[in-house]
Amino acid sequence: MFTQYKYWYPYVSPHDPCPPIKIKSYSTPPQLYIAFQPIGLPQFPTAKEALMHGTLWPQLYSPYPNPQKRNEKS
Amino acid sequence: MVWYYEKKLQYPVKVSTCNPMLAKYLIEQYGGADGELAAALRYMNQRYTLPDKVVGLLTDIATEELSHLEMIATMIYKLTKDATPEQLKAAGLADHYVNHDKALFYQNASGVPFTASYIQAKGDPIADLYEDIAAEEKARATYQWIIDLSDDPDLNDSLKFLREREIVHSLRFREAVEILKEERNTKKFF
């Protein structure tokens, strides 16, 4: 499995004018790792759940904002 | 191709806070370079010269982009229809009001009008599909930044739906590339 967010640590200067954001992150959603959707992928149990998630397949769902948000974007 | 219009939105649009400034940001997805209009027109136009295996996909996605355009229009309309000129001014929409009153217009968040140079049709199927994948990723990112700026939970719910659709469309375009590569099911070792 893959993670939906990646983290990196930008250089922090002692002379930065603003309080530094030490950890930055970016989104890496499922389409980057699937390439071609296999046949018979499990679907959400109800149509309503699928609508609310924006996709029929839980494995294509990408949460935003990052649910495990660390101390970024202050 | 014939379209049948169903008079309802693809996903419910509810706006719970009176914050016309959000309309200013949402216009980016209405008439901006990576917005829904650009997406719909790009795919609807490219599909004529693509191999027939993937034409249907572009028709379907272009049609869905039009339904997203209507969701964005609904959001912008709800956020501005009851605003006074003073409120629009406070929201940074005075220049919009001068030019358009409360009418919607195909322009980006900075007021730059829509232009066909936002989209491309190169005629090379791989080049065109790679542009489409990039367009979906850029639209996904734009939705992320609008969600970051918005504190309206109901509006954000609809925006998260639209962001997820960009992800699904990106995957479908990536699959279209794989189909055109035609090496998918052959065991090849390079």
Interface residues (C-beta under 8 A of the other chain):
Chain A: S27 P29 P30 Q31 I34 A35 F36 Q37 L51 M52 H53 G54 T55 L60 Y61 S62 Y64 P65 K73
Chain B: Y11 R140 A141 Y143 Q144 I147 D148 K160 F161 L162 R163 E164 R165 I167 V168 S170 L171 R174 E175 E178 R184
